[in-house]
């Protein structure tokens, strides 16, 4: 079998998802001539300065590293040109300006965590689960002027488990991406790449689904939705940024919690919708028109995440309690460097 020519690569990425792909490229024997990642930022309650997962890996492997604040900076662009790279690869990084992605002789490709053209945008993993999709996948594509609309190189489909959350799907997609990225490099370097325009995959009768950034209001549980839709919202936002709701008593007491796991009990329910039911020991569930949603793992503000039995040890829900849709700090996108943004 003829060996694949080794590529000179500039890699752009920030979170763990991207670091996994960089590791695969290194192990495949390609020459990473530069790694570009986000600037170090404060993170966590202590606001300690934290480097990205990609930066940590670059340092471990003694790879040249850049952390530009402006990708259009003249000196930075000239430096990239001087590296004489064959390919630029982008994974979970910010928008790439044309002055950068046009540099390499064989092009710049991106790994996106969806089956394009569906779920273009920053949060494809979350939105696929929130929409109840049975499957998703990965796409490598050449970057062009439009966000996530370049010609497709390779795709891989993965099923989504009925109870799978965004965290476990993220990890499976991350691992599957390793081989897809390496295979894409091989096809480009051997001149065997077949590029399919996304327009060829569009159905004029079916709207493509988008994956915009997740905002705080997207995380507030919409109790007016169906049992299935609420369950999907919870698992699509777990473990981060996490769906949240407020328990409200008839006496005016409020308890705000994040919900990480839930379970559906489909049945005809004639109780008042949004009524919170519990035995104060083993279960906590919400009455809905099409059944009950059991809350299995929750976290009260400032406390640890707990299974519901442990959560109830410190509570005594007396009287009538309801769940409430209540948005906190609306119109702000949520950010976490452990969860990739793909555009």
KOLDRENFI-575712 format. One record per atom (N, C-alpha, C, O): x, y, z. Coordinates in steps of 0.001 Angstrom, whole numbers, plus 500000, padded with zeros to 6 digits. Layout:
% residues N
     east    north       up
        X        Y        Z
...
END
This chain:
% residues 343
     east    north       up
   500845   498799   500000
   500000   500000   500000
   500878   501248   500000
   501793   501372   500814
   500590   502175   499076
   501380   503381   498954
   501175   504269   500172
   500047   504495   500608
   502290   504772   500720
   502192   505609   501912
   501655   506987   501557
   501818   507462   500433
   501016   507617   502525
   500449   508950   502335
   501534   509991   502556
   502237   509933   503565
   501690   510947   501637
   502671   512014   501854
   502359   512762   503148
   501197   513025   503462
   503397   513098   503884
   503197   513821   505140
   502976   515302   504859
   503710   515919   504087
   501959   515855   505493
   501568   517238   505250
   502223   518188   506241
   502481   517836   507392
   502487   519407   505764
   502851   520515   506659
   501543   521212   507022
   500828   521706   506150
   501241   521247   508313
   499912   521671   508768
   500000   522802   509786
   500843   522788   510682
   499118   523777   509630
   498846   524744   510691
   497483   524373   511267
   496507   524256   510527
   497414   524190   512577
   496183   523728   513233
   495595   524847   514075
   496299   525483   514860
   494285   525086   513906
   493558   526103   514665
   492495   525417   515526
   491657   524689   514994
   492512   525632   516832
   491508   525035   517709
   491720   525462   519144
   492751   526041   519489
   490723   525169   519987
   490816   525599   521385
   490445   524511   522395
   491286   524181   523231
   489223   523927   522370
   488810   523042   523462
   489314   521613   523319
   490072   521293   522403
   488880   520761   524243
   489271   519352   524258
   488936   518662   522946
   489718   517846   522458
   487780   518981   522370
   487366   518380   521096
   488445   518591   520040
   488791   517668   519302
   488972   519811   519972
   490011   520127   518999
   491339   519461   519362
   492055   518991   518477
   491672   519417   520643
   492924   518798   521068
   492978   517325   520682
   494044   516815   520337
   491857   516649   520736
   491804   515243   520351
   492167   515072   518871
   492854   514118   518504
   491705   515997   518028
   492027   515926   516598
   493494   516253   516356
   494136   515638   515505
   494023   517207   517090
   495446   517542   516967
   496305   516346   517344
   497306   516073   516682
   495929   515630   518394
   496673   514443   518808
   496668   513398   517697
   497691   512763   517441
   495525   513214   517037
   495435   512239   515948
   496345   512628   514781
   496965   511769   514155
   496418   513920   514497
   497276   514411   513407
   498750   514162   513735
   499525   513753   512871
   499122   514411   514977
   500504   514171   515412
   500844   512690   515299
   501905   512327   514792
   499932   511833   515777
   500177   510394   515757
   500229   509838   514338
   500853   508805   514098
   499577   510521   513397
   499615   510090   511999
   500929   510482   511322
   501181   510102   510179
   501760   511238   512030
   503089   511563   511518
   503184   512821   510690
   504218   513082   510076
   502110   513614   510663
   502166   514857   509894
   502955   515919   510660
   503067   515860   511885
   503495   516880   509932
   504318   517917   510542
   503450   519128   510877
   503022   519864   509987
   503201   519320   512143
   502423   520477   512590
   503398   521631   512785
   504139   521671   513766
   503390   522565   511846
   504388   523642   511861
   503956   524812   512730
   504769   525679   513050
   502670   524847   513119
   502195   525892   514035
   500825   525505   514575
   500008   524918   513865
   500586   525835   515821
   499281   525660   516458
   498766   527040   516846
   499478   527817   517482
   497541   527340   516467
   496923   528625   516792
   495732   528360   517701
   494853   527566   517366
   495702   529020   518842
   494619   528799   519805
   494235   530107   520471
   494884   531133   520270
   493176   530063   521263
   492679   531267   521932
   493616   531703   523049
   494389   530902   523576
   493541   532966   523401
   494327   533496   524507
   493886   532857   525821
   492729   532464   525967
   494809   532755   526773
   494466   532234   528092
   493436   533149   528744
   493513   534373   528648
   492450   532506   529422
   491375   533284   530036
   491108   532815   531458
   491394   531666   531796
   490558   533700   532299
   490172   533262   533642
   488984   532326   533570
   488076   532533   532765
   488981   531293   534406
   487896   530314   534395
   487620   529827   535806
   488488   529895   536676
   486400   529333   536031
   486035   528787   537332
   485723   529875   538339
   485845   531066   538053
   485318   529443   539526
   484936   530409   540568
   486106   531271   541004
   485933   532441   541345
   487314   530683   540992
   488484   531428   541416
   489035   532342   540350
   489943   533131   540608
   488473   532237   539115
   488916   533050   537981
   490426   532951   537765
   491088   533942   537458
   490951   531747   537930
   492365   531536   537661
   492590   531479   536160
   491748   530974   535418
   493720   531993   535718
   494044   531968   534297
   494252   530521   533859
   495003   529766   534477
   493566   530156   532776
   493591   528780   532315
   493922   528732   530828
   493331   529458   530028
   494860   527880   530470
   495182   527706   529058
   494245   526685   528430
   493676   525842   529123
   494090   526766   527126
   493197   525856   526427
   493788   524460   526361
   494991   524270   526537
   492920   523478   526101
   493380   522096   525955
   494338   521966   524777
   495292   521190   524833
   494087   522721   523713
   494978   522691   522543
   496351   523259   522901
   497371   522717   522475
   496391   524334   523671
   497682   524899   524075
   498460   523912   524930
   499665   523747   524742
   497788   523256   525864
   498457   522273   526717
   499101   521177   525872
   500238   520783   526129
   498380   520684   524868
   498907   519622   524017
   500067   520128   523167
   501049   519413   522969
   499960   521344   522670
   501038   521917   521863
   502328   522035   522689
   503416   521732   522199
   502193   522472   523929
   503368   522597   524799
   503971   521233   525094
   505192   521076   525085
   503118   520240   525355
   503606   518879   525629
   504416   518322   524462
   505349   517544   524666
   504063   518716   523246
   504713   518188   522050
   505706   519162   521424
   506180   518955   520307
   506015   520239   522170
   507000   521231   521712
   506662   521796   520334
   507546   521964   519494
   505395   522086   520106
   504960   522625   518829
   504941   524154   518880
   504575   524729   519905
   505330   524819   517791
   505251   526280   517738
   503815   526732   517994
   502874   526136   517470
   503645   527774   518790
   502318   528171   519264
   502088   529659   519054
   502970   530481   519304
   500881   529994   518587
   500473   531388   518439
   499121   531587   519108
   498249   530722   519025
   498945   532741   519780
   497668   533090   520402
   497297   534526   520035
   497286   535409   520892
   496995   534751   518762
   496734   536117   518304
   495396   536644   518796
   494424   535894   518892
   495347   537921   519105
   494074   538549   519462
   493322   538964   518212
   492099   539098   518230
   494058   539168   517122
   493455   539595   515858
   494006   538716   514739
   495192   538784   514415
   493139   537892   514150
   493582   536976   513097
   493959   537705   511811
   494616   537132   510943
   493546   538966   511684
   493876   539738   510488
   495138   540570   510660
   495539   541289   509744
   495762   540478   511822
   496979   541246   512073
   498019   540947   510989
   498295   539786   510687
   498587   541999   510413
   499509   541844   509292
   500705   540970   509601
   501074   540113   508798
   501313   541175   510754
   502494   540396   511117
   502148   538922   511293
   502925   538047   510911
   500971   538647   511878
   500544   537263   512068
   500282   536588   510725
   500684   535444   510515
   499613   537290   509820
   499317   536737   508500
   500604   536444   507737
   500724   535398   507099
   501551   537348   507800
   502822   537129   507109
   503574   535944   507704
   504236   535193   506989
   503465   535789   509005
   504108   534635   509658
   503507   533330   509154
   504231   532378   508861
   502174   533289   509055
   501521   532086   508545
   501977   531780   507115
   502218   530623   506772
   502094   532812   506291
   502551   532609   504915
   503958   532030   504871
   504269   531197   504020
   504808   532476   505792
   506210   532037   505792
   506375   530569   506168
   507434   529987   505933
   505341   529964   506749
   505426   528572   507190
   505310   527582   506034
   505641   526406   506183
   504845   528054   504898
   504732   527215   503693
   503953   525928   503981
   504390   524833   503626
   502803   526075   504624
   501987   524911   504979
   501206   524403   503763
   500829   525170   502878
   500978   523093   503750
   500136   522501   502711
   498660   522730   503004
   497877   523046   502109
   498292   522566   504276
   496887   522600   504686
   496757   523341   506015
   497603   523197   506897
   495716   524118   506151
   495294   524631   507453
   494087   523793   507879
   493228   523478   507055
   494019   523429   509174
   492900   522648   509704
   492284   523409   510869
   492991   523862   511768
   490962   523546   510847
   490241   524318   511864
   489239   523412   512562
   488424   522758   511911
   489301   523374   513904
   488360   522570   514689
   487935   523377   515912
   488770   523713   516753
   486648   523689   516017
   486116   524391   517185
   486919   525643   517488
   487446   525823   518585
   486995   526500   516482
   487726   527763   516596
   486787   528875   516168
   485654   528612   515766
   487245   530104   516249
   486383   531208   515854
   486373   531378   514337
   487095   530687   513618
   485550   532303   513866
   485398   532526   512433
   486742   532870   511807
   487492   533689   512339
   487042   532246   510684
   488326   532395   510027
   488228   533425   508890
   487420   533243   507979
   489024   534495   508921
   488966   535487   507837
   489601   534946   506559
   490489   534095   506609
   489140   535446   505421
   489630   534966   504127
   491121   535172   503974
   491797   534367   503334
   491649   536253   504559
   493077   536523   504436
   493918   535415   505054
   495102   535286   504744
   493310   534613   505930
   494000   533478   506548
   493687   532174   505823
   494606   531444   505452
   492397   531867   505612
   492077   530546   505056
   492496   530376   503605
   492545   529252   503105
   492801   531481   502915
   493251   531398   501533
   494762   531154   501406
   495269   530993   500296
   495474   531126   502524
   496938   531026   502471
   497457   529671   501970
   498250   529659   501028
   497055   528534   502544
   497717   527269   502181
   497416   526828   500748
   496326   527073   500230
   498378   526187   500124
   498271   525818   498709
   497171   524791   498448
   496591   524773   497362
   496871   523923   499445
   495855   522887   499261
   494548   523197   499984
   493637   522369   500006
   494454   524376   500571
   493198   524799   501173
   493140   524658   502688
   494058   524138   503322
   492039   525135   503243
   491764   525081   504684
   490470   524303   504892
   489432   524641   504322
   490542   523251   505718
   489293   522524   505988
   488937   522549   507460
   489787   522727   508333
   487654   522365   507703
   487078   522441   509044
   486412   521106   509372
   485854   520458   508487
   486467   520699   510621
   485688   519556   511114
   484494   520102   511876
   484655   520847   512842
   483288   519731   511439
   482061   520216   512071
   481273   519032   512614
   481206   517980   511980
   480673   519209   513800
   479989   518102   514477
   478519   517998   514085
   477634   518016   514940
   478275   517891   512795
   476934   517595   512292
   477060   517071   510873
   478139   517097   510280
   475958   516601   510344
   475908   516196   508946
   475429   517408   508137
   474232   517586   507911
   476381   518231   507711
   476025   519410   506932
   475306   518990   505650
   475605   517935   505089
   474360   519810   505183
   474123   521205   505561
   473261   521412   506808
   473038   522556   507202
   472770   520344   507439
   472002   520537   508667
   472907   520905   509837
   474053   520466   509926
   472363   521717   510723
   473007   522131   511966
   474309   522893   511740
   475331   522638   512378
   474225   523848   510796
   475293   524835   510709
   475209   525712   511949
   474113   526017   512420
   476348   526117   512478
   476322   527005   513632
   477186   526519   514774
   477921   525540   514646
   477086   527221   515897
   478014   527042   517007
   477721   525853   517902
   478628   525362   518573
   476473   525368   517935
   476103   524346   518928
   475371   523164   518288
   474237   522873   518667
   475994   522478   517327
   475295   521380   516638
   474994   520183   517518
   473970   519527   517327
   475856   519880   518478
   475635   518716   519344
   474400   518940   520213
   473538   518068   520320
   474326   520107   520826
   473184   520420   521701
   471867   520415   520935
   470890   519802   521366
   471850   521103   519794
   470593   521258   519056
   470099   519938   518467
   468890   519715   518388
   471011   519063   518054
   470576   517775   517501
   469794   516978   518541
   468767   516380   518222
   470276   516969   519784
   469572   516242   520848
   468303   516977   521250
   467262   516350   521449
   468376   518284   521369
   467195   519053   521759
   466059   518887   520752
   464885   518980   521111
   466414   518642   519497
   465397   518430   518468
   464973   516974   518343
   464159   516635   517485
   465526   516104   519201
   465110   514706   519205
   465597   513902   518014
   464960   512922   517626
   466732   514309   517420
   467256   513589   516252
   467679   512169   516627
   468232   511960   517707
   467429   511194   515757
   467895   509825   516018
   469353   509613   515633
   469974   508637   516052
   469903   510532   514830
   471294   510412   514415
   471885   511776   514121
   471166   512751   513905
   473208   511828   514117
   473940   513036   513747
   475233   512562   513087
   475274   511468   512523
   476271   513362   513150
   477512   512906   512540
   478560   513989   512482
   478500   514972   513221
   479524   513803   511597
   480659   514692   511441
   480849   515006   509966
   480540   514189   509098
   481357   516195   509696
   481630   516603   508324
   482957   517338   508269
   483215   518217   509091
   483799   516986   507310
   484945   517836   506983
   484609   518563   505694
   484072   517969   504759
   484926   519856   505647
   484591   520662   504468
   485607   521789   504302
   486189   522269   505275
   485808   522201   503052
   486689   523328   502775
   485993   524621   503192
   484824   524834   502870
   486700   525464   503894
   486155   526752   504316
   486070   527696   503117
   486971   527749   502279
   484961   528439   503058
   484821   529505   502064
   484268   530753   502746
   484327   530878   503969
   483731   531672   501951
   483282   532950   502511
   482074   532819   503431
   481892   533662   504310
   481240   531789   503260
   480026   531625   504063
   480277   530646   505209
   480996   529661   505044
   479689   530919   506355
   479920   530092   507543
   479321   528703   507357
   478123   528564   507115
   480154   527684   507471
   479743   526265   507423
   479076   525874   506109
   478276   524939   506089
   479382   526557   505021
   478717   526272   503751
   479667   525802   502656
   479257   525680   501502
   480943   525532   502997
   481916   525119   501994
   481687   523702   501490
   480869   522957   502029
   482427   523346   500443
   482302   522039   499827
   482675   520910   500763
   483703   520965   501439
   481830   519878   500803
   482014   518757   501727
   483078   517795   501212
   483103   517459   500029
   483946   517361   502101
   484975   516370   501788
   484530   514975   502239
   484304   514096   501407
   484405   514772   503547
   483988   513476   504078
   482915   513666   505148
   482846   514710   505797
   482084   512644   505320
   481071   512644   506380
   481006   511269   507039
   481296   510246   506419
   480620   511276   508308
   480396   510026   509036
   479144   510185   509888
   478990   511180   510595
   478252   509202   509820
   477000   509232   510581
   477143   508449   511876
   477730   507367   511893
   476603   508998   512963
   476562   508319   514251
   475139   508354   514800
   474477   509388   514717
   474653   507237   515364
   473327   507247   515991
   473370   508010   517314
   474415   508093   517960
   472235   508558   517702
   472099   509207   519011
   471239   508309   519888
   470112   507981   519518
   471754   507908   521042
   470991   507069   521955
   469746   507789   522450
   469737   509013   522585
   468694   507018   522720
   467428   507616   523144
   467553   508398   524443
   466814   509356   524670
   468488   507989   525298
   468665   508692   526570
   470019   509399   526639
   470424   509856   527708
   470711   509490   525524
   472047   510081   525511
   471978   511580   525733
   471048   512240   525270
   472971   512120   526447
   473017   513564   526643
   474146   514166   525813
   474910   513449   525167
   474237   515493   525839
   475210   516195   525009
   476641   515834   525388
   477521   515819   524528
   476882   515546   526656
   478233   515212   527093
   478739   513912   526496
   479861   513858   525993
   477928   512863   526544
   478377   511579   526003
   478441   511615   524482
   479329   511003   523889
   477513   512326   523841
   477561   512443   522386
   478800   513229   521963
   479452   512871   520983
   479123   514277   522679
   480353   515045   522429
   481572   514142   522417
   482409   514230   521519
   481672   513269   523420
   482844   512403   523535
   482915   511395   522396
   484001   511109   521892
   481771   510854   521984
   481779   509890   520885
   482130   510562   519559
   482881   510006   518758
   481591   511752   519330
   481915   512484   518114
   483392   512891   518096
   484046   512846   517053
   483897   513281   519241
   485300   513676   519339
   486222   512530   518907
   487159   512741   518138
   485955   511325   519402
   486786   510173   519055
   486626   509785   517590
   487605   509446   516925
   485396   509833   517086
   485161   509484   515691
   485831   510480   514750
   486234   510126   513642
   485946   511717   515195
   486569   512740   514361
   488034   512481   514083
   488556   512924   513060
   488708   511767   514977
   490143   511507   514805
   490444   510883   513451
   491294   511372   512707
   489740   509800   513137
   490006   509099   511876
   489507   509901   510685
   490120   509875   509618
   488405   510610   510856
   487867   511394   509746
   488839   512499   509332
   489027   512751   508141
   489453   513154   510310
   490423   514209   510012
   491649   513631   509311
   492124   514185   508319
   492156   512519   509827
   493332   511886   509218
   493025   511415   507802
   493856   511570   506908
   491847   510845   507587
   491449   510391   506249
   491303   511573   505295
   491645   511470   504117
   490798   512687   505801
   490641   513874   504965
   491999   514409   504513
   492173   514777   503351
   492952   514448   505431
   494313   514877   505069
   494873   513966   503982
   495455   514440   503006
   494696   512653   504153
   495230   511689   503189
   494635   511908   501801
   495354   511861   500803
   493332   512146   501733
   492693   512350   500433
   493186   513623   499756
   493405   513647   498545
   493359   514678   500545
   493846   515940   499976
   495290   515790   499492
   495634   516243   498401
   496123   515158   500302
   497544   515036   499964
   497785   514110   498771
   498777   514273   498061
   496908   513156   498543
   497071   512231   497416
   496279   512665   496188
   496272   511971   495171
   495613   513812   496285
   494854   514313   495156
   493580   513543   494879
   493031   513629   493780
   493093   512781   495871
   491903   511952   495677
   490644   512548   496304
   489590   511911   496323
   490761   513763   496813
   489602   514378   497476
   488499   514681   496474
   488748   515261   495417
   487285   514285   496812
   486096   514604   496018
   485282   515613   496816
   484835   515329   497927
   485100   516777   496243
   484405   517858   496947
   482971   517963   496434
   482736   518133   495238
   482011   517858   497365
   480590   517954   497010
   480022   519281   497490
   480112   519589   498678
   479451   520059   496611
   478830   521314   497078
   477623   521009   497958
   476854   520088   497681
   477469   521787   499011
   476332   521551   499904
   474999   521791   499204
   473977   521221   499588
   475014   522621   498197
   473777   522895   497464
   473192   521629   496843
   471982   521524   496645
   474070   520669   496537
   473605   519417   495935
   472850   518555   496939
   472118   517646   496548
   473021   518833   498227
   472379   518041   499267
   471104   518689   499796
   470419   518116   500643
   470792   519864   499307
   469618   520584   499801
   468348   520097   499109
   468321   519859   497901
   467301   519957   499916
   465987   519601   499394
   465118   520855   499451
   464864   521380   500535
   464665   521335   498310
   463888   522590   498313
   462608   522509   499126
   462039   523540   499486
   462147   521301   499420
   460906   521132   500176
   461120   520961   501676
   460163   520905   502448
   462396   520877   502079
   462707   520671   503495
   463686   521742   503955
   464748   521915   503355
   463338   522451   505004
   464207   523497   505547
   465367   522851   506305
   465180   521869   507023
   466557   523409   506139
   467685   522888   506908
   467567   523378   508352
   467019   524447   508617
   468088   522579   509271
   468022   522915   510692
   469313   523609   511103
   470400   523226   510669
   469187   524623   511935
   470347   525417   512333
   470763   525105   513763
   470022   524475   514517
   471955   525553   514121
   472498   525285   515462
   473147   526545   516020
   474365   526587   516196
   472351   527570   516298
   472923   528823   516809
   473478   528674   518214
   473260   527663   518883
   474194   529688   518645
   474713   529714   520012
   473596   529484   521016
   472442   529847   520786
   473964   528876   522131
   473010   528669   523222
   473010   529906   524119
   474061   530350   524581
   471834   530448   524355
   471688   531597   525249
   470998   531155   526540
   470408   530077   526608
   471084   531995   527540
   470524   531634   528850
   469035   531303   528768
   468553   530396   529447
   468313   532046   527930
   466881   531772   527820
   466602   530409   527183
   465536   529832   527400
   467553   529890   526399
   467394   528555   525819
   467493   527467   526888
   467035   526343   526679
   468083   527799   528018
   468293   526826   529083
   467150   526771   530090
   467049   525815   530859
   466299   527775   530093
   465131   527761   530980
   464137   526730   530453
   463743   526784   529288
   463734   525795   531304
   462855   524710   530858
   461489   525257   530479
   460835   525962   531248
   461080   524902   529257
   459802   525360   528705
   458721   524352   529066
   458520   523369   528353
   458031   524593   530164
   457050   523636   530661
   455765   523595   529833
   454891   522767   530088
   455645   524493   528836
   454493   524443   527949
   454705   523464   526795
   453780   523216   526021
   455915   522904   526671
   456204   521931   525622
   455721   520540   526019
   455250   520329   527136
   455845   519599   525090
   455432   518229   525377
   456444   517539   526285
   457550   518040   526486
   456063   516401   526826
   456945   515613   527683
   458241   515260   526950
   459331   515397   527507
   458118   514807   525706
   459303   514456   524916
   460209   515664   524702
   461428   515559   524846
   459633   516786   524366
   460426   517984   524066
   461167   518498   525298
   462315   518933   525197
   460524   518449   526444
   461183   518903   527675
   462325   517960   528040
   463407   518411   528415
   462093   516676   527933
   463130   515677   528213
   464328   515881   527279
   465478   515796   527711
   464054   516148   526007
   465130   516376   525042
   465894   517669   525334
   467109   517736   525150
   465175   518687   525788
   465836   519934   526159
   466824   519694   527296
   467941   520212   527267
   466424   518921   528286
   467286   518653   529440
   468532   517879   529024
   469646   518256   529386
   468350   516796   528263
   469534   516007   527908
   470400   516714   526856
   471605   516471   526786
   469799   517579   526045
   470583   518323   525064
   471437   519410   525673
   472362   519909   525032
   471137   519783   526906
   471904   520822   527596
   472743   520263   528744
   473362   521026   529486
   472767   518947   528894
   473506   518301   529987
   474822   517726   529466
   474830   517097   528408
   475928   517923   530173
   476061   518524   531509
   476258   520035   531502
   476166   520674   532550
   476524   520604   530353
   476714   522054   530290
   476057   522572   529017
   476157   521943   527963
   475389   523710   529111
   475268   524629   530246
   474216   524237   531272
   474152   524842   532342
   473395   523244   530977
   472377   522673   531869
   471068   523457   531822
   471049   524686   531877
   469984   522707   531718
   468649   523297   531790
   468361   523678   533238
   468874   523057   534168
   467535   524705   533416
   467208   525113   534791
   465724   525471   534890
   465061   525773   533897
   465236   525425   536124
   463858   525810   536387
   463748   526330   537814
   464710   526288   538581
   462569   526816   538154
   462325   527325   539504
   461121   526609   540105
   460062   526523   539484
   461297   526094   541329
   460183   525528   542086
   459573   526669   542916
   460291   527399   543600
   458261   526812   542848
   457590   527903   543555
   456473   527328   544418
   455635   526572   543928
   456459   527684   545705
   455428   527181   546616
   454249   528145   546684
   454349   529301   546273
   453150   527658   547200
   451942   528491   547335
   452153   529613   548342
   451384   530573   548374
   453195   529496   549166
   453503   530549   550153
   454560   531518   549632
   454968   532432   550348
   455012   531322   548378
   455954   532267   547779
   457411   531871   547859
   458279   532639   547443
   457704   530681   548388
   459094   530240   548461
   459577   529822   547075
   458835   529207   546309
   460850   530167   546752
   461433   529843   545456
   462701   528999   545631
   463533   529286   546492
   462834   527968   544816
   464074   527182   544772
   464458   527020   543306
   463710   526429   542527
   465608   527537   542936
   466068   527412   541557
   467051   526252   541441
   467966   526128   542255
   466866   525415   540445
   467744   524257   540269
   468106   524074   538799
   467347   524437   537900
   469289   523497   538582
   469644   522968   537272
   469205   521509   537240
   469242   520820   538260
   468792   521047   536077
   468340   519669   535931
   469245   518980   534907
   469334   519407   533757
   469914   517907   535343
   470866   517207   534481
   470307   515916   533890
   470692   515513   532793
   469400   515272   534618
   468835   514012   534116
   467346   513957   534448
   466900   514415   535501
   466600   513383   533518
   465163   513225   533734
   464712   511909   533117
   465455   511252   532389
   463484   511547   533428
   462917   510298   532901
   461446   510546   532610
   460743   511199   533381
   460998   510009   531481
   459600   510209   531074
   458707   509085   531597
   459087   507915   531590
   457521   509463   532048
   456461   508502   532383
   455237   508922   531589
   454492   509812   532001
   455037   508281   530458
   453937   508668   529584
   452629   508038   530062
   452520   506821   530209
   451668   508881   530292
   450356   508422   530746
   449379   509578   530622
   449786   510732   530488
   448108   509271   530668
   447118   510346   530687
   447113   510967   532071
   446920   510270   533068
   447323   512257   532136
   447418   512938   533429
   446365   514035   533506
   446312   514924   532656
   445536   513962   534525
   444455   514941   534686
   444758   515938   535805
   443915   516761   536161
   445968   515852   536353
   446374   516820   537368
   446697   518156   536715
   446885   518238   535501
   446756   519184   537523
   447081   520510   537011
   448492   520499   536419
   449434   520111   537110
   448666   520914   535161
   450005   520943   534563
   450974   521798   535370
   450604   522841   535908
   452220   521338   535444
   453324   522001   536142
   453290   521782   537651
   454094   522368   538376
   452376   520950   538131
   452329   520630   539556
   453522   519751   539917
   453812   518774   539226
   454209   520097   540997
   455370   519337   541457
   454919   518322   542502
   454277   518681   543489
   455257   517058   542280
   454816   515983   543160
   456025   515265   543752
   457013   515031   543056
   455949   514917   545028
   457054   514218   545681
   456567   513499   546935
   455569   513877   547548
   457314   512439   547299
   457071   511799   548594
   458090   512285   549615
   458154   511780   550736
   458900   513292   549206
   459953   513875   550051
   461050   512877   550420
   461841   513120   551331
   461087   511749   549699
   462137   510754   549992
   462788   510182   548733
   464015   510140   548633
   461966   509738   547766
   462527   508980   546649
   462247   509553   545273
   462956   509219   544324
   461244   510399   545130
   460954   510899   543788
   460516   512356   543813
   460003   512859   544813
   460733   513016   542683
   460289   514375   542457
   459897   514442   540983
   460744   514266   540107
   458627   514694   540708
   458175   514666   539322
   457211   515809   539054
   456599   516368   539965
   457097   516139   537760
   456258   517253   537327
   455101   516708   536503
   455303   515917   535582
   453899   517131   536835
   452716   516713   536079
   452610   517512   534791
   452724   518738   534794
   452390   516804   533691
   452218   517414   532387
   451014   516770   531706
   450609   515677   532101
   450434   517408   530703
   449242   516834   530072
   449451   515432   529527
   448516   514631   529517
   450671   515117   529067
   450921   513795   528479
   451738   512874   529376
   452315   511897   528897
   451794   513176   530675
   452477   512283   531593
   453206   513020   532702
   452859   514148   533053
   454231   512358   533251
   455034   512935   534322
   456493   512953   533901
   456983   512011   533277
   457183   514032   534248
   458625   514095   534036
   459294   513931   535386
   459178   514794   536256
   460000   512811   535558
   460736   512557   536792
   462087   513273   536734
   462846   513097   535781
   462379   514065   537735
   463677   514743   537830
   464619   513822   538603
   464365   513497   539763
   465700   513406   537958
   466588   512394   538539
   467876   512950   539114
   468439   512370   540042
   468350   514064   538579
   469592   514658   539075
   469486   516165   538950
   469267   516693   537859
   469643   516861   540078
   469477   518315   540087
   470596   518958   540898
   471336   518294   541625
   470688   520271   540744
   471691   521027   541494
   471110   522379   541880
   470704   523165   541023
   471078   522631   543164
   470630   523925   543645
   471798   524901   543587
   472949   524494   543748
   471524   526161   543362
   472566   527174   543225
   473526   527140   544411
   473103   527147   545567
   474814   527102   544111
   475846   527113   545151
   476087   525784   545815
   476872   525707   546760
   475419   524703   545340
   475578   523390   545958
   475974   522346   544926
   476036   522642   543733
   476240   521135   545377
   476657   520058   544498
   475482   519494   543718
   474330   519604   544138
   475788   518889   542579
   474790   518147   541835
   474486   516852   542577
   475399   516147   543006
   473183   516539   542728
   472784   515387   543541
   471732   514543   542840
   470889   515060   542107
   471793   513231   543076
   470668   512379   542691
   469471   512805   543520
   469627   513361   544608
   468280   512546   543009
   467095   513145   543612
   466872   512699   545057
   466390   513491   545867
   467209   511453   545405
   467016   510991   546785
   467890   511783   547748
   467454   512122   548848
   469137   512083   547333
   470027   512874   548186
   469579   514326   548255
   469679   514963   549304
   469088   514844   547146
   468576   516215   547131
   467412   516365   548106
   467316   517372   548808
   466521   515364   548154
   465331   515452   548999
   465640   515315   550489
   464820   515689   551327
   466816   514781   550824
   467175   514654   552243
   467216   516004   552935
   466957   516105   554134
   467539   517031   552182
   467624   518358   552790
   466413   519229   552519
   466454   520439   552743
   465344   518631   552044
   464159   519412   551679
   462907   518796   552297
   462887   517622   552665
   461855   519626   552401
   460549   519134   552832
   459494   519958   552102
   459111   521043   552540
   459037   519413   550981
   458088   520138   550140
   456679   520001   550724
   455960   519049   550421
   456298   520961   551560
   454965   520981   552146
   454055   521881   551331
   454507   522853   550726
   452795   521559   551317
   451834   522368   550598
   451939   522153   549091
   452414   521113   548635
   451493   523141   548328
   451463   523042   546874
   452686   523709   546265
   453007   524858   546571
   453362   522964   545395
   454535   523491   544683
   454310   523336   543185
   453733   522351   542724
   454775   524323   542442
   454678   524302   540986
   456071   524555   540393
   456956   525086   541064
   456244   524167   539133
   457465   524558   538425
   457141   525778   537583
   456007   525959   537139
   458152   526615   537369
   457913   527882   536684
   458979   528124   535629
   460167   527911   535869
   458542   528569   534463
   459475   529012   533425
   459895   530423   533771
   459084   531349   533749
   461177   530584   534092
   461662   531897   534507
   463071   532081   533964
   463986   531345   534334
   463243   533055   533094
   464545   533304   532481
   465370   534202   533387
   464888   535227   533870
   466631   533807   533614
   467529   534651   534381
   468580   535244   533449
   469110   534549   532583
   468870   536486   533620
   469885   537186   532831
   469753   536879   531339
   470656   536287   530749
   468650   537270   530732
   468425   536908   529331
   469392   537578   528365
   470089   538530   528715
   469417   537054   527127
   470164   537602   525994
   471677   537574   526171
   472386   538397   525590
   472172   536639   526964
   473623   536429   527051
   473919   535007   526616
   473272   534060   527062
   474908   534867   525738
   475295   533513   525343
   476064   532881   526484
   476747   533574   527238
   475956   531570   526612
   476699   530865   527645
   478029   530433   527067
   478109   530080   525891
   479070   530457   527874
   480400   530114   527399
   481042   529102   528336
   480939   529209   529558
   481696   528133   527750
   482466   527154   528513
   483502   526581   527580
   483160   526020   526539
   484748   526711   527931
   485813   526313   527021
   485927   524804   526893
   486666   524315   526039
   485205   524050   527733
   485202   522603   527596
   484168   522130   526563
   484240   520998   526085
   483222   522986   526226
   482201   522643   525245
   482525   523411   523967
   482566   524642   523986
   482755   522709   522857
   483215   523394   521647
   482153   524231   520983
   480973   523878   520983
   482580   525348   520414
   481746   526092   519493
   482332   525855   518116
   483540   525997   517927
   481494   525494   517145
   481997   525047   515857
   481980   526089   514767
   482228   525763   513606
   481696   527335   515102
   481764   528385   514080
   482344   529641   514688
   482489   530650   513998
END
